Amino acid sequence: MRRAEIGTHHHIAGPYLAGYAAEMDWREDHRRVSNGEQFMMVLGATLAHDVSRLWKGCWQRGDD
């Protein structure tokens, strides 16, 4: 998890910690599955769930 924070996410804390940990767990569990199959799994899970209140709009910057 520390390597992912340093290399990819740059700061993991607060309410997002569980989500990042779940993502890293999923990646480790499915690392031997082909990319196409992983894509279909993620797409299926995405379409089966509602929009997350926690992650909604997190990519948008606030007014600085």
PDB file of N, CA, C and O in Angstrom, chain B, residues numbered from 101:
ATOM      1  N   MET B 101       0.827  -1.181   0.000  1.00  0.00           N
ATOM      2  CA  MET B 101       0.000   0.000   0.000  1.00  0.00           C
ATOM      3  C   MET B 101       0.880   1.255   0.000  1.00  0.00           C
ATOM      4  O   MET B 101       0.544   2.263  -0.623  1.00  0.00           O
ATOM      5  N   ARG B 102       1.980   1.177   0.691  1.00  0.00           N
ATOM      6  CA  ARG B 102       2.884   2.325   0.749  1.00  0.00           C
ATOM      7  C   ARG B 102       3.443   2.658  -0.633  1.00  0.00           C
ATOM      8  O   ARG B 102       3.557   3.830  -0.990  1.00  0.00           O
ATOM      9  N   ARG B 103       3.793   1.635  -1.410  1.00  0.00           N
ATOM     10  CA  ARG B 103       4.327   1.868  -2.760  1.00  0.00           C
ATOM     11  C   ARG B 103       3.288   2.529  -3.654  1.00  0.00           C
ATOM     12  O   ARG B 103       3.623   3.393  -4.464  1.00  0.00           O
ATOM     13  N   ALA B 104       2.033   2.129  -3.511  1.00  0.00           N
ATOM     14  CA  ALA B 104       0.968   2.737  -4.313  1.00  0.00           C
ATOM     15  C   ALA B 104       0.793   4.202  -3.943  1.00  0.00           C
ATOM     16  O   ALA B 104       0.552   5.043  -4.809  1.00  0.00           O
ATOM     17  N   GLU B 105       0.914   4.507  -2.659  1.00  0.00           N
ATOM     18  CA  GLU B 105       0.780   5.900  -2.229  1.00  0.00           C
ATOM     19  C   GLU B 105       1.913   6.753  -2.790  1.00  0.00           C
ATOM     20  O   GLU B 105       1.683   7.877  -3.236  1.00  0.00           O
ATOM     21  N   ILE B 106       3.099   6.238  -2.770  1.00  0.00           N
ATOM     22  CA  ILE B 106       4.248   6.997  -3.267  1.00  0.00           C
ATOM     23  C   ILE B 106       4.209   7.113  -4.788  1.00  0.00           C
ATOM     24  O   ILE B 106       4.465   8.184  -5.337  1.00  0.00           O
ATOM     25  N   GLY B 107       3.888   6.009  -5.470  1.00  0.00           N
ATOM     26  CA  GLY B 107       3.990   5.981  -6.918  1.00  0.00           C
ATOM     27  C   GLY B 107       2.775   6.450  -7.681  1.00  0.00           C
ATOM     28  O   GLY B 107       2.916   7.010  -8.768  1.00  0.00           O
ATOM     29  N   THR B 108       1.574   6.239  -7.142  1.00  0.00           N
ATOM     30  CA  THR B 108       0.367   6.507  -7.911  1.00  0.00           C
ATOM     31  C   THR B 108      -0.538   7.544  -7.265  1.00  0.00           C
ATOM     32  O   THR B 108      -0.899   8.534  -7.901  1.00  0.00           O
ATOM     33  N   HIS B 109      -0.902   7.330  -6.025  1.00  0.00           N
ATOM     34  CA  HIS B 109      -1.953   8.134  -5.407  1.00  0.00           C
ATOM     35  C   HIS B 109      -1.437   9.369  -4.669  1.00  0.00           C
ATOM     36  O   HIS B 109      -2.174  10.346  -4.538  1.00  0.00           O
ATOM     37  N   HIS B 110      -0.227   9.355  -4.197  1.00  0.00           N
ATOM     38  CA  HIS B 110       0.482  10.491  -3.602  1.00  0.00           C
ATOM     39  C   HIS B 110      -0.020  10.957  -2.245  1.00  0.00           C
ATOM     40  O   HIS B 110       0.715  11.650  -1.543  1.00  0.00           O
ATOM     41  N   HIS B 111      -1.240  10.609  -1.842  1.00  0.00           N
ATOM     42  CA  HIS B 111      -1.693  10.916  -0.484  1.00  0.00           C
ATOM     43  C   HIS B 111      -2.959  10.118  -0.224  1.00  0.00           C
ATOM     44  O   HIS B 111      -3.995  10.364  -0.843  1.00  0.00           O
ATOM     45  N   ILE B 112      -2.877   9.178   0.680  1.00  0.00           N
ATOM     46  CA  ILE B 112      -4.026   8.343   1.018  1.00  0.00           C
ATOM     47  C   ILE B 112      -4.346   8.598   2.482  1.00  0.00           C
ATOM     48  O   ILE B 112      -3.537   8.299   3.360  1.00  0.00           O
ATOM     49  N   ALA B 113      -5.516   9.146   2.744  1.00  0.00           N
ATOM     50  CA  ALA B 113      -5.900   9.415   4.125  1.00  0.00           C
ATOM     51  C   ALA B 113      -7.401   9.654   4.209  1.00  0.00           C
ATOM     52  O   ALA B 113      -8.091   9.776   3.196  1.00  0.00           O
ATOM     53  N   GLY B 114      -7.874   9.716   5.417  1.00  0.00           N
ATOM     54  CA  GLY B 114      -9.261  10.078   5.668  1.00  0.00           C
ATOM     55  C   GLY B 114     -10.277   9.098   5.126  1.00  0.00           C
ATOM     56  O   GLY B 114     -10.060   7.886   5.149  1.00  0.00           O
ATOM     57  N   PRO B 115     -11.387   9.624   4.640  1.00  0.00           N
ATOM     58  CA  PRO B 115     -12.496   8.762   4.225  1.00  0.00           C
ATOM     59  C   PRO B 115     -12.193   7.912   2.996  1.00  0.00           C
ATOM     60  O   PRO B 115     -12.923   6.959   2.720  1.00  0.00           O
ATOM     61  N   TYR B 116     -11.142   8.229   2.255  1.00  0.00           N
ATOM     62  CA  TYR B 116     -10.821   7.488   1.038  1.00  0.00           C
ATOM     63  C   TYR B 116      -9.923   6.281   1.297  1.00  0.00           C
ATOM     64  O   TYR B 116      -9.723   5.470   0.392  1.00  0.00           O
ATOM     65  N   LEU B 117      -9.383   6.139   2.488  1.00  0.00           N
ATOM     66  CA  LEU B 117      -8.434   5.072   2.803  1.00  0.00           C
ATOM     67  C   LEU B 117      -9.011   3.688   2.528  1.00  0.00           C
ATOM     68  O   LEU B 117      -8.343   2.858   1.912  1.00  0.00           O
ATOM     69  N   ALA B 118     -10.224   3.427   2.965  1.00  0.00           N
ATOM     70  CA  ALA B 118     -10.840   2.108   2.759  1.00  0.00           C
ATOM     71  C   ALA B 118     -11.036   1.823   1.268  1.00  0.00           C
ATOM     72  O   ALA B 118     -10.854   0.687   0.828  1.00  0.00           O
ATOM     73  N   GLY B 119     -11.400   2.830   0.497  1.00  0.00           N
ATOM     74  CA  GLY B 119     -11.583   2.648  -0.940  1.00  0.00           C
ATOM     75  C   GLY B 119     -10.289   2.307  -1.655  1.00  0.00           C
ATOM     76  O   GLY B 119     -10.261   1.425  -2.512  1.00  0.00           O
ATOM     77  N   TYR B 120      -9.214   3.008  -1.303  1.00  0.00           N
ATOM     78  CA  TYR B 120      -7.911   2.706  -1.903  1.00  0.00           C
ATOM     79  C   TYR B 120      -7.443   1.307  -1.503  1.00  0.00           C
ATOM     80  O   TYR B 120      -6.901   0.572  -2.328  1.00  0.00           O
ATOM     81  N   ALA B 121      -7.653   0.940  -0.238  1.00  0.00           N
ATOM     82  CA  ALA B 121      -7.260  -0.396   0.219  1.00  0.00           C
ATOM     83  C   ALA B 121      -8.047  -1.474  -0.517  1.00  0.00           C
ATOM     84  O   ALA B 121      -7.487  -2.506  -0.888  1.00  0.00           O
ATOM     85  N   ALA B 122      -9.337  -1.242  -0.731  1.00  0.00           N
ATOM     86  CA  ALA B 122     -10.163  -2.210  -1.463  1.00  0.00           C
ATOM     87  C   ALA B 122      -9.693  -2.339  -2.912  1.00  0.00           C
ATOM     88  O   ALA B 122      -9.673  -3.440  -3.464  1.00  0.00           O
ATOM     89  N   GLU B 123      -9.317  -1.218  -3.525  1.00  0.00           N
ATOM     90  CA  GLU B 123      -8.813  -1.272  -4.905  1.00  0.00           C
ATOM     91  C   GLU B 123      -7.524  -2.086  -4.983  1.00  0.00           C
ATOM     92  O   GLU B 123      -7.373  -2.926  -5.869  1.00  0.00           O
ATOM     93  N   MET B 124      -6.598  -1.841  -4.062  1.00  0.00           N
ATOM     94  CA  MET B 124      -5.338  -2.576  -4.076  1.00  0.00           C
ATOM     95  C   MET B 124      -5.562  -4.062  -3.808  1.00  0.00           C
ATOM     96  O   MET B 124      -4.881  -4.908  -4.387  1.00  0.00           O
ATOM     97  N   ASP B 125      -6.507  -4.379  -2.939  1.00  0.00           N
ATOM     98  CA  ASP B 125      -6.852  -5.767  -2.671  1.00  0.00           C
ATOM     99  C   ASP B 125      -7.413  -6.429  -3.925  1.00  0.00           C
ATOM    100  O   ASP B 125      -7.039  -7.556  -4.251  1.00  0.00           O
ATOM    101  N   TRP B 126      -8.303  -5.739  -4.629  1.00  0.00           N
ATOM    102  CA  TRP B 126      -8.893  -6.278  -5.860  1.00  0.00           C
ATOM    103  C   TRP B 126      -7.810  -6.506  -6.914  1.00  0.00           C
ATOM    104  O   TRP B 126      -7.797  -7.537  -7.587  1.00  0.00           O
ATOM    105  N   ARG B 127      -6.913  -5.546  -7.052  1.00  0.00           N
ATOM    106  CA  ARG B 127      -5.831  -5.695  -8.036  1.00  0.00           C
ATOM    107  C   ARG B 127      -4.949  -6.903  -7.725  1.00  0.00           C
ATOM    108  O   ARG B 127      -4.559  -7.643  -8.629  1.00  0.00           O
ATOM    109  N   GLU B 128      -4.638  -7.099  -6.447  1.00  0.00           N
ATOM    110  CA  GLU B 128      -3.811  -8.244  -6.060  1.00  0.00           C
ATOM    111  C   GLU B 128      -4.548  -9.559  -6.306  1.00  0.00           C
ATOM    112  O   GLU B 128      -3.950 -10.521  -6.788  1.00  0.00           O
ATOM    113  N   ASP B 129      -5.825  -9.609  -5.985  1.00  0.00           N
ATOM    114  CA  ASP B 129      -6.607 -10.838  -6.153  1.00  0.00           C
ATOM    115  C   ASP B 129      -6.822 -11.208  -7.618  1.00  0.00           C
ATOM    116  O   ASP B 129      -6.990 -12.386  -7.933  1.00  0.00           O
ATOM    117  N   HIS B 130      -6.818 -10.227  -8.519  1.00  0.00           N
ATOM    118  CA  HIS B 130      -7.129 -10.477  -9.929  1.00  0.00           C
ATOM    119  C   HIS B 130      -5.951 -10.200 -10.868  1.00  0.00           C
ATOM    120  O   HIS B 130      -6.152  -9.986 -12.064  1.00  0.00           O
ATOM    121  N   ARG B 131      -4.746 -10.204 -10.343  1.00  0.00           N
ATOM    122  CA  ARG B 131      -3.591  -9.841 -11.174  1.00  0.00           C
ATOM    123  C   ARG B 131      -3.275 -10.868 -12.249  1.00  0.00           C
ATOM    124  O   ARG B 131      -2.606 -10.532 -13.226  1.00  0.00           O
ATOM    125  N   ARG B 132      -3.728 -12.099 -12.105  1.00  0.00           N
ATOM    126  CA  ARG B 132      -3.460 -13.131 -13.108  1.00  0.00           C
ATOM    127  C   ARG B 132      -4.597 -13.271 -14.120  1.00  0.00           C
ATOM    128  O   ARG B 132      -4.533 -14.121 -15.008  1.00  0.00           O
ATOM    129  N   VAL B 133      -5.622 -12.452 -13.993  1.00  0.00           N
ATOM    130  CA  VAL B 133      -6.748 -12.450 -14.931  1.00  0.00           C
ATOM    131  C   VAL B 133      -6.376 -11.529 -16.092  1.00  0.00           C
ATOM    132  O   VAL B 133      -5.728 -10.504 -15.881  1.00  0.00           O
ATOM    133  N   SER B 134      -6.773 -11.879 -17.303  1.00  0.00           N
ATOM    134  CA  SER B 134      -6.419 -11.062 -18.469  1.00  0.00           C
ATOM    135  C   SER B 134      -7.018  -9.658 -18.356  1.00  0.00           C
ATOM    136  O   SER B 134      -8.025  -9.456 -17.678  1.00  0.00           O
ATOM    137  N   ASN B 135      -6.390  -8.699 -19.023  1.00  0.00           N
ATOM    138  CA  ASN B 135      -6.857  -7.315 -18.974  1.00  0.00           C
ATOM    139  C   ASN B 135      -8.281  -7.176 -19.486  1.00  0.00           C
ATOM    140  O   ASN B 135      -9.076  -6.425 -18.921  1.00  0.00           O
ATOM    141  N   GLY B 136      -8.605  -7.895 -20.552  1.00  0.00           N
ATOM    142  CA  GLY B 136      -9.955  -7.827 -21.098  1.00  0.00           C
ATOM    143  C   GLY B 136     -10.996  -8.329 -20.115  1.00  0.00           C
ATOM    144  O   GLY B 136     -12.070  -7.741 -19.986  1.00  0.00           O
ATOM    145  N   GLU B 137     -10.683  -9.411 -19.426  1.00  0.00           N
ATOM    146  CA  GLU B 137     -11.613  -9.954 -18.434  1.00  0.00           C
ATOM    147  C   GLU B 137     -11.725  -9.019 -17.228  1.00  0.00           C
ATOM    148  O   GLU B 137     -12.815  -8.838 -16.685  1.00  0.00           O
ATOM    149  N   GLN B 138     -10.609  -8.426 -16.809  1.00  0.00           N
ATOM    150  CA  GLN B 138     -10.656  -7.448 -15.718  1.00  0.00           C
ATOM    151  C   GLN B 138     -11.535  -6.266 -16.106  1.00  0.00           C
ATOM    152  O   GLN B 138     -12.336  -5.792 -15.301  1.00  0.00           O
ATOM    153  N   PHE B 139     -11.384  -5.796 -17.333  1.00  0.00           N
ATOM    154  CA  PHE B 139     -12.195  -4.675 -17.804  1.00  0.00           C
ATOM    155  C   PHE B 139     -13.674  -5.017 -17.745  1.00  0.00           C
ATOM    156  O   PHE B 139     -14.483  -4.210 -17.288  1.00  0.00           O
ATOM    157  N   MET B 140     -14.033  -6.214 -18.207  1.00  0.00           N
ATOM    158  CA  MET B 140     -15.433  -6.622 -18.192  1.00  0.00           C
ATOM    159  C   MET B 140     -15.961  -6.752 -16.763  1.00  0.00           C
ATOM    160  O   MET B 140     -17.121  -6.433 -16.503  1.00  0.00           O
ATOM    161  N   MET B 141     -15.128  -7.213 -15.844  1.00  0.00           N
ATOM    162  CA  MET B 141     -15.532  -7.319 -14.439  1.00  0.00           C
ATOM    163  C   MET B 141     -15.794  -5.933 -13.849  1.00  0.00           C
ATOM    164  O   MET B 141     -16.802  -5.716 -13.176  1.00  0.00           O
ATOM    165  N   VAL B 142     -14.882  -5.002 -14.107  1.00  0.00           N
ATOM    166  CA  VAL B 142     -15.036  -3.641 -13.586  1.00  0.00           C
ATOM    167  C   VAL B 142     -16.240  -2.956 -14.224  1.00  0.00           C
ATOM    168  O   VAL B 142     -17.005  -2.279 -13.538  1.00  0.00           O
ATOM    169  N   LEU B 143     -16.409  -3.127 -15.525  1.00  0.00           N
ATOM    170  CA  LEU B 143     -17.548  -2.532 -16.216  1.00  0.00           C
ATOM    171  C   LEU B 143     -18.862  -3.070 -15.660  1.00  0.00           C
ATOM    172  O   LEU B 143     -19.791  -2.302 -15.409  1.00  0.00           O
ATOM    173  N   GLY B 144     -18.943  -4.371 -15.469  1.00  0.00           N
ATOM    174  CA  GLY B 144     -20.151  -4.970 -14.911  1.00  0.00           C
ATOM    175  C   GLY B 144     -20.455  -4.457 -13.514  1.00  0.00           C
ATOM    176  O   GLY B 144     -21.606  -4.159 -13.196  1.00  0.00           O
ATOM    177  N   ALA B 145     -19.428  -4.352 -12.679  1.00  0.00           N
ATOM    178  CA  ALA B 145     -19.625  -3.842 -11.320  1.00  0.00           C
ATOM    179  C   ALA B 145     -20.032  -2.372 -11.339  1.00  0.00           C
ATOM    180  O   ALA B 145     -20.859  -1.942 -10.535  1.00  0.00           O
ATOM    181  N   THR B 146     -19.454  -1.606 -12.254  1.00  0.00           N
ATOM    182  CA  THR B 146     -19.773  -0.181 -12.363  1.00  0.00           C
ATOM    183  C   THR B 146     -21.220   0.031 -12.774  1.00  0.00           C
ATOM    184  O   THR B 146     -21.910   0.882 -12.213  1.00  0.00           O
ATOM    185  N   LEU B 147     -21.675  -0.730 -13.739  1.00  0.00           N
ATOM    186  CA  LEU B 147     -23.041  -0.570 -14.236  1.00  0.00           C
ATOM    187  C   LEU B 147     -24.087  -1.118 -13.269  1.00  0.00           C
ATOM    188  O   LEU B 147     -25.260  -0.755 -13.358  1.00  0.00           O
ATOM    189  N   ALA B 148     -23.680  -1.980 -12.356  1.00  0.00           N
ATOM    190  CA  ALA B 148     -24.621  -2.596 -11.419  1.00  0.00           C
ATOM    191  C   ALA B 148     -24.853  -1.759 -10.163  1.00  0.00           C
ATOM    192  O   ALA B 148     -25.737  -2.080  -9.370  1.00  0.00           O
ATOM    193  N   HIS B 149     -24.078  -0.694  -9.968  1.00  0.00           N
ATOM    194  CA  HIS B 149     -24.188   0.099  -8.744  1.00  0.00           C
ATOM    195  C   HIS B 149     -24.531   1.553  -9.050  1.00  0.00           C
ATOM    196  O   HIS B 149     -24.284   2.050 -10.148  1.00  0.00           O
ATOM    197  N   ASP B 150     -25.101   2.214  -8.062  1.00  0.00           N
ATOM    198  CA  ASP B 150     -25.406   3.638  -8.179  1.00  0.00           C
ATOM    199  C   ASP B 150     -24.126   4.461  -8.048  1.00  0.00           C
ATOM    200  O   ASP B 150     -23.064   3.931  -7.723  1.00  0.00           O
ATOM    201  N   VAL B 151     -24.244   5.752  -8.303  1.00  0.00           N
ATOM    202  CA  VAL B 151     -23.117   6.668  -8.162  1.00  0.00           C
ATOM    203  C   VAL B 151     -22.755   6.775  -6.680  1.00  0.00           C
ATOM    204  O   VAL B 151     -23.628   6.945  -5.830  1.00  0.00           O
ATOM    205  N   SER B 152     -21.472   6.674  -6.386  1.00  0.00           N
ATOM    206  CA  SER B 152     -21.002   6.756  -5.009  1.00  0.00           C
ATOM    207  C   SER B 152     -21.072   8.198  -4.515  1.00  0.00           C
ATOM    208  O   SER B 152     -20.580   9.113  -5.176  1.00  0.00           O
ATOM    209  N   ARG B 153     -21.674   8.390  -3.373  1.00  0.00           N
ATOM    210  CA  ARG B 153     -21.711   9.736  -2.784  1.00  0.00           C
ATOM    211  C   ARG B 153     -20.327  10.169  -2.328  1.00  0.00           C
ATOM    212  O   ARG B 153     -19.998  11.355  -2.365  1.00  0.00           O
ATOM    213  N   LEU B 154     -19.519   9.208  -1.900  1.00  0.00           N
ATOM    214  CA  LEU B 154     -18.179   9.523  -1.407  1.00  0.00           C
ATOM    215  C   LEU B 154     -17.258   9.988  -2.528  1.00  0.00           C
ATOM    216  O   LEU B 154     -16.513  10.952  -2.348  1.00  0.00           O
ATOM    217  N   TRP B 155     -17.295   9.319  -3.692  1.00  0.00           N
ATOM    218  CA  TRP B 155     -16.373   9.612  -4.784  1.00  0.00           C
ATOM    219  C   TRP B 155     -16.928  10.597  -5.797  1.00  0.00           C
ATOM    220  O   TRP B 155     -16.168  11.110  -6.618  1.00  0.00           O
ATOM    221  N   LYS B 156     -18.213  10.880  -5.772  1.00  0.00           N
ATOM    222  CA  LYS B 156     -18.825  11.761  -6.766  1.00  0.00           C
ATOM    223  C   LYS B 156     -18.166  13.140  -6.739  1.00  0.00           C
ATOM    224  O   LYS B 156     -18.140  13.797  -5.698  1.00  0.00           O
ATOM    225  N   GLY B 157     -17.639  13.573  -7.875  1.00  0.00           N
ATOM    226  CA  GLY B 157     -17.050  14.900  -8.004  1.00  0.00           C
ATOM    227  C   GLY B 157     -15.662  15.051  -7.426  1.00  0.00           C
ATOM    228  O   GLY B 157     -15.151  16.170  -7.375  1.00  0.00           O
ATOM    229  N   CYS B 158     -15.019  13.963  -6.983  1.00  0.00           N
ATOM    230  CA  CYS B 158     -13.707  14.109  -6.335  1.00  0.00           C
ATOM    231  C   CYS B 158     -12.627  14.560  -7.317  1.00  0.00           C
ATOM    232  O   CYS B 158     -11.595  15.078  -6.891  1.00  0.00           O
ATOM    233  N   TRP B 159     -12.838  14.375  -8.614  1.00  0.00           N
ATOM    234  CA  TRP B 159     -11.840  14.781  -9.604  1.00  0.00           C
ATOM    235  C   TRP B 159     -11.919  16.272  -9.900  1.00  0.00           C
ATOM    236  O   TRP B 159     -11.003  16.836 -10.498  1.00  0.00           O
ATOM    237  N   GLN B 160     -13.007  16.911  -9.487  1.00  0.00           N
ATOM    238  CA  GLN B 160     -13.179  18.335  -9.777  1.00  0.00           C
ATOM    239  C   GLN B 160     -12.432  19.157  -8.744  1.00  0.00           C
ATOM    240  O   GLN B 160     -12.461  18.855  -7.551  1.00  0.00           O
ATOM    241  N   ARG B 161     -11.782  20.170  -9.204  1.00  0.00           N
ATOM    242  CA  ARG B 161     -11.079  21.061  -8.289  1.00  0.00           C
ATOM    243  C   ARG B 161     -12.027  22.107  -7.744  1.00  0.00           C
ATOM    244  O   ARG B 161     -12.934  22.572  -8.433  1.00  0.00           O
ATOM    245  N   GLY B 162     -11.804  22.461  -6.519  1.00  0.00           N
ATOM    246  CA  GLY B 162     -12.576  23.539  -5.929  1.00  0.00           C
ATOM    247  C   GLY B 162     -12.026  24.877  -6.379  1.00  0.00           C
ATOM    248  O   GLY B 162     -10.972  24.939  -7.013  1.00  0.00           O
ATOM    249  N   ASP B 163     -12.720  25.928  -6.062  1.00  0.00           N
ATOM    250  CA  ASP B 163     -12.235  27.265  -6.409  1.00  0.00           C
ATOM    251  C   ASP B 163     -11.067  27.619  -5.504  1.00  0.00           C
ATOM    252  O   ASP B 163     -11.218  27.710  -4.285  1.00  0.00           O
ATOM    253  N   ASP B 164      -9.915  27.817  -6.101  1.00  0.00           N
ATOM    254  CA  ASP B 164      -8.711  28.156  -5.326  1.00  0.00           C
ATOM    255  C   ASP B 164      -8.533  29.643  -5.230  1.00  0.00           C
ATOM    256  O   ASP B 164      -7.575  30.112  -4.615  1.00  0.00           O
TER     257      ASP B 164
END
